Amino acid sequence: MKIALNLFWIDQIGGILTFNREIKAGLESLGHKVDPYAISLNKKILPDSLKSRDYESRDFVKILGFMKEEWLREYKETMDNYDLVIFSTPCPTRRKSFTDPRWKLCYDLNSKIIAVFHDPYLEERYPWIKDVYPKINKFVCLQEKSYYVVINSFGLLPRKEVQIIRHPLNLKDLGNYEDKKEDLIITAHQFKSWKRIDRLIAVIPDLKSKCKCNIEIYGDGIERTKMSGKKRSEKYKNRKGEWIWDKAIESGMQYKGFVPEQELISAYKRARCFVDLSLGENGYKTHYPNLNYSTLEAMKYGCVIVSSPVLPPSLFVPDGNYLPVDERNLDKSLIDQIEDAIFGNHKDMIELNQEILKREFSGEIVAKRLLEGI
């Protein structure tokens, strides 16, 4: 089958590019031909979007536009060559330059159509998808919470047309890397996933006094600026009135920010413990389980996960697959669980997680599920 993998260009593109690469590899492993395209109003990828360090020209065979009649004609003639069109971002976002309604004409195709939803922010990210949803043959959601949002947003939509799949992973480097492990704690998140990074940073001085280990923080979010920038928020002070960021740095925390992919992979391989607090109370506004891609990557490289207890229970259970923190006594629980992750024996937990990754997240398995019913 010939498949077009279409992406309406949006601001925060990195994670979706990763999805595109891995699902393309999975589909090709099944014998399909896959061509990825970027779709932009004016046939240009906006410069500020290139802040994603993951972007490479190889990610698209062509950039297509829809602002002019001849561009739209070129788009449709191109899509006529494919049996299936997968929209990995199903419509433009609210960005001013993308509000031209002609994007809807990109759905006037003879091919079958699958739309992929990465997150639950339907009204925020995909405000116009209701205008084209009757033309979509299948909705695919990467999170439980996005599944329920899609179901509730399209009240009459049969559930059989909506499916949850997992974010495909490249598992070629799967392993425990025990010979490389150090007494190192890392966390690596972006944007909304930084929502509660302050809770980890606040306990670092006490953690370091109890647990002689190194701590490295990767990624970035608006909370980092509020903690360490020129206009700091008073809420990021401890009970003594000291800035928690400064105290963490004094205690040996290393802030790495955004780094090349290979450097981050090296950190995963060296770390014994990966911390993910983004999904707890006052984190993501969700009552549904969620999976951060970086947490899956940490499992892949043999890290013990310390997390808020809201990972999908159908896959990962507290104490069996990760060490849960107690939200009622978070500071103490966080220190205790990190110490356990560093010094405890969690070989069985690591092996179990990696079996789940092979069973649920390999590109080939995810690709098969994506195409079910098409």
Secondary structure, 3 states (H helix, E strand, C coil): CEEEEEEECCCCCHHHHHHHHHHHHHHHHCCCEEEEEEEECCCCCCHHHHHCCCCCHHHCCEEEECCCHHHHHHHHHHHCCCCEEEEEECCCCCCHHHCCHHHHHHHCCCCEEEEEECCCCHHHHCCCHHHCHHHCCEEEECCHHHHHHHHHHCCCCCHHHEEECCCCECCCCCCCCHHHCCCEEEEEEEHHHHCCHHHHHHHHHHHHHHCCCEEEEEEECHHHHHHHCCCCCHHHECCCCCEHHHHHHHCCCEEEECCCHHHHHHHHHHCCEEEECCCCCCCCCCCCCCCCHHHHHHHHCCCEEEECCCCCCCCCCECCCEEECCHHHHHHHHHHHHHHHHHCCCHHHHHHHHHHHHHHCEHHHHHHHHHCCC
